[in-house]
Amino acid sequence: MTSREEGGSRLHGKLKQGEPDKPLISIITATFNAARFLPDTIRSIRAQSYPNIEWIVIDGGSTDATVDLLKANEDVIDYWLSEPDSGIYNAWNKGLAQAQGEWIGFLGADDYFWDAHVLARMSTQLARLPASVQVAYGKIMLVNADGLVIQAFGEPWENVRERFKQTMSIPHQGTMHRRSLFEQHGKFDESFRIAGDYELLLRELRSADARFIPGIIIAAMRQGGGISSDPGNSLLVLRESRRAQLKNGLRFPGMIWSMAVVRLYLRLLLWKILGERLARKALDFGRRMMGLPPFWTRT
């Protein structure tokens, strides 16, 4: 028998409702042994000036202090559950089953909203969008484990529309999904480990348009030795991205995806020849030559 803890069917007793100019925004967070950084996420939710937020937390059966943190902060959590799961997309799908918002976003357990007014400003823009727009996004800020700013990520849709068909080129932590997106296209494909968010968005954006919201940094996303900096994980990202493209009718890999594969294998070669520390320095030297800020030596 699997263990299961739950904060109640609805911690605050009733479903929240949206208003025409204040849409209900559901934020879903998946956690697993996240006690180190989760307090930053909690503080950023608690600080939001926008009142019409629903926060759903799905925990994968943590054995650290994560569940204690959830219990201690039930006043800002509308629903939480702790039980073993099969990965982040399984957790997100559980969260979607509880979400009531017109717009739904996903915030990592080690990420946090950039400031107290992010959702207030975003909600104003979301309320103005035509019903045909099902995906809207702003920028995010990449930071290291200590919160040091690395660089902002996120470009206008017209700049990345074609690129998106080859690689995930919008920041998922800065993306809001209209509820009808999931009603039309279904939930996340749980057979993916890393690129399930890309695959789901491809279902819509292979032929439709997203809307970029300028002037807003939505969230900070920590970079710290995981998918972003491990070449082996990066290879899995590319393989799953290609599988997502094939699943959505994109039969041939494009030049951008192919060049990403070439760059990755060059990174793997540098890792092998120089070792990780020197390889990171060499990669950042190359970034500086292109006028980009250091990344590899900061993560």
C-alpha positions in Angstrom: 0.0 0.0 0.0 1.3 3.5 -0.9 1.4 6.3 1.6 -0.8 9.3 1.0 -1.1 12.6 2.7 -3.5 15.3 1.7 -4.4 18.7 2.8 -8.1 18.0 2.3 -10.3 18.0 -0.8 -10.2 21.8 -0.7 -8.4 23.4 2.2 -10.4 26.6 2.2 -13.8 24.9 1.8 -15.0 26.2 -1.5 -13.9 26.7 -5.1 -12.6 30.1 -6.1 -14.2 32.0 -8.9 -12.8 34.3 -11.6 -14.1 37.7 -12.6 -14.1 39.3 -16.1 -11.2 41.6 -15.2 -9.6 39.4 -12.6 -9.3 35.9 -14.0 -8.6 33.1 -11.6 -5.0 31.9 -12.0 -4.1 28.4 -10.9 -0.4 27.8 -10.1 0.7 24.2 -10.0 3.9 23.2 -8.2 5.4 19.7 -8.2 7.7 18.9 -5.3 10.0 16.1 -4.2 12.4 16.6 -1.3 12.3 20.3 -2.0 12.8 21.7 1.5 16.0 23.5 0.6 14.4 26.0 -1.9 10.6 25.6 -1.4 10.6 28.4 1.3 11.5 30.9 -1.5 8.6 29.6 -3.6 6.2 29.9 -0.7 7.3 33.5 0.1 6.9 34.5 -3.5 3.3 33.1 -3.6 2.5 34.7 -0.2 3.8 38.1 -1.4 1.6 38.3 -4.5 -0.6 41.4 -4.5 -3.1 39.7 -6.9 -6.0 38.2 -4.9 -7.4 35.7 -7.4 -4.8 33.0 -7.1 -5.2 29.3 -6.5 -2.1 27.4 -5.5 -1.9 23.6 -5.9 1.1 21.6 -4.7 1.6 17.9 -5.7 4.4 16.2 -3.8 5.9 12.9 -4.8 6.2 11.5 -1.3 9.1 13.5 0.1 11.1 12.2 2.9 12.7 15.5 4.0 10.8 18.5 5.5 8.8 19.3 2.4 5.5 18.0 3.8 6.0 19.9 7.1 6.4 23.1 5.0 3.2 22.4 3.2 1.3 21.8 6.4 2.7 25.0 8.0 1.6 27.1 5.0 -1.8 25.7 4.3 -3.2 29.3 4.5 -1.8 30.0 1.0 -2.2 26.5 -0.4 -5.6 25.6 -1.8 -4.9 21.9 -2.3 -1.9 19.7 -1.7 -1.2 16.0 -2.0 1.8 13.8 -1.1 2.1 10.4 -2.5 4.6 8.6 -4.8 4.3 9.5 -8.5 6.0 8.6 -11.8 7.6 11.9 -12.5 6.9 15.6 -13.0 4.3 15.2 -15.7 2.3 12.7 -13.6 2.4 15.3 -10.8 1.3 18.1 -13.1 -1.6 16.0 -14.4 -2.7 15.4 -10.9 -2.6 19.2 -10.3 -4.6 19.8 -13.5 -7.3 17.5 -12.2 -7.8 20.0 -9.3 -7.2 23.3 -11.1 -10.2 25.6 -11.4 -8.5 28.6 -13.0 -9.1 30.1 -16.4 -5.4 30.4 -16.7 -2.9 27.8 -15.4 0.8 28.2 -14.8 3.5 25.8 -13.5 6.1 27.0 -11.0 9.0 24.8 -10.0 9.7 24.0 -6.3 13.1 25.7 -6.6 11.8 28.7 -8.6 9.9 31.8 -7.4 7.9 34.7 -8.7 10.2 37.7 -9.6 8.3 40.3 -7.5 5.1 40.8 -5.6 3.1 42.3 -8.5 3.9 39.7 -11.3 0.5 38.1 -11.3 -1.4 41.4 -10.9 0.3 42.8 -14.0 0.0 39.5 -15.9 -3.7 39.2 -15.1 -4.4 42.6 -16.6 -2.9 41.4 -19.9 -4.5 38.0 -19.8 -8.0 39.5 -19.4 -7.5 41.5 -22.6 -6.6 38.5 -24.8 -9.0 37.1 -27.3 -10.3 33.7 -26.6 -8.4 32.3 -29.6 -5.1 32.9 -27.7 -4.4 29.9 -25.5 -0.8 30.4 -24.6 0.7 33.6 -23.2 4.2 34.2 -21.8 6.7 36.7 -20.5 10.4 36.6 -19.6 12.0 34.7 -16.8 15.3 35.4 -15.1 17.9 32.6 -14.9 19.7 32.6 -11.6 22.2 30.3 -9.9 21.6 28.3 -6.7 22.6 31.4 -4.7 20.2 33.7 -6.5 22.9 35.4 -8.6 21.4 36.7 -11.8 22.8 35.1 -15.0 20.5 36.4 -17.8 16.9 36.9 -18.8 15.3 34.4 -21.2 12.3 35.0 -23.4 11.8 36.7 -26.8 8.7 38.0 -28.7 6.8 35.2 -30.4 7.5 36.6 -33.9 11.2 36.0 -33.2 10.8 32.4 -32.1 7.7 31.1 -34.0 9.6 29.0 -36.5 12.4 28.1 -34.0 9.8 26.7 -31.7 9.1 23.9 -34.1 12.6 22.7 -33.6 13.4 23.5 -29.9 11.7 24.8 -26.8 12.2 28.5 -27.2 9.7 30.0 -24.8 10.2 29.8 -21.0 7.7 27.4 -19.5 8.0 29.0 -16.0 6.9 32.2 -17.6 4.0 30.7 -19.5 0.3 30.8 -18.8 -2.0 28.2 -20.4 -5.7 28.9 -21.0 -7.8 26.2 -19.4 -9.3 25.4 -22.9 -5.8 24.4 -24.1 -6.0 21.3 -21.9 -9.7 20.7 -22.7 -8.8 20.7 -26.4 -5.4 18.9 -26.4 -5.5 16.8 -23.3 -3.0 16.6 -20.5 0.8 16.0 -20.4 2.2 12.8 -22.0 3.7 11.0 -19.0 6.0 8.9 -21.2 8.3 12.0 -21.4 10.8 12.7 -18.7 12.0 16.2 -19.6 10.3 17.5 -22.8 6.6 16.8 -21.9 5.9 20.5 -21.6 7.4 21.2 -25.1 5.3 18.3 -26.5 2.1 19.6 -25.1 2.7 23.1 -26.3 3.6 21.8 -29.8 0.1 20.4 -30.1 -1.2 24.0 -30.1 1.7 26.1 -31.4 2.7 24.0 -34.4 -0.1 25.8 -36.2 -1.4 28.5 -33.7 0.3 31.6 -32.2 1.3 32.3 -28.6 1.2 35.9 -27.2 4.3 37.4 -25.7 3.6 39.9 -22.8 6.5 42.4 -22.9 7.8 44.3 -19.8 7.2 41.5 -17.3 9.7 39.1 -15.7 7.5 36.3 -14.4 9.8 34.1 -12.4 13.4 33.3 -11.4 14.5 29.8 -12.6 17.4 28.3 -10.7 20.2 26.7 -12.7 22.3 24.4 -10.6 23.8 21.3 -12.2 20.6 19.7 -13.4 19.1 19.4 -16.9 20.6 22.7 -18.0 24.3 22.0 -17.3 24.6 18.2 -17.5 25.5 17.2 -21.1 23.9 13.8 -20.6 20.6 15.3 -19.6 20.9 17.8 -22.4 21.1 14.8 -24.9 17.9 13.4 -23.4 16.3 16.8 -23.9 17.2 16.8 -27.6 16.1 13.2 -28.1 12.8 13.8 -26.4 12.3 17.1 -28.3 12.7 15.2 -31.6 10.2 12.6 -30.4 7.8 15.4 -29.5 8.2 16.8 -33.0 7.6 13.4 -34.7 4.5 12.9 -32.5 3.1 16.2 -33.8 3.7 15.5 -37.5 7.1 17.3 -37.9 8.8 14.5 -39.8 12.2 16.1 -40.5 14.7 17.7 -38.0 15.4 21.3 -38.8 18.8 23.1 -38.9 18.4 24.6 -35.5 17.8 21.2 -33.8 20.7 19.7 -35.8 23.1 22.4 -34.8 22.0 22.0 -31.2 23.1 18.3 -31.5 26.4 19.3 -32.9 27.0 21.8 -30.1 26.1 19.3 -27.5 28.6 16.7 -28.8 31.3 19.4 -28.9 30.4 20.1 -25.2 30.7 16.4 -24.4 34.1 16.3 -26.1 35.3 19.3 -24.1 34.0 17.7 -20.9 36.0 14.5 -21.7 39.2 16.3 -22.8 39.4 19.2 -20.4 37.4 18.0 -17.4 34.3 19.7 -16.2 35.9 22.7 -14.5 38.1 23.7 -17.5 35.3 22.9 -20.0 33.0 25.3 -18.2 35.6 28.1 -18.4 36.2 27.4 -22.1 32.5 27.5 -22.9 32.1 30.8 -21.1 35.1 32.2 -22.9 33.2 31.3 -26.1 30.1 33.0 -24.8 32.0 36.2 -24.0 33.5 36.2 -27.5 29.8 36.3 -28.8 28.9 39.1 -26.4 26.9 36.8 -24.0 27.2 36.8 -20.2 28.9 33.9 -18.4 26.6 30.9 -17.8 28.6 27.7 -17.3 30.9 29.0 -14.6 27.9 30.4 -12.6 25.8 27.2 -12.4 
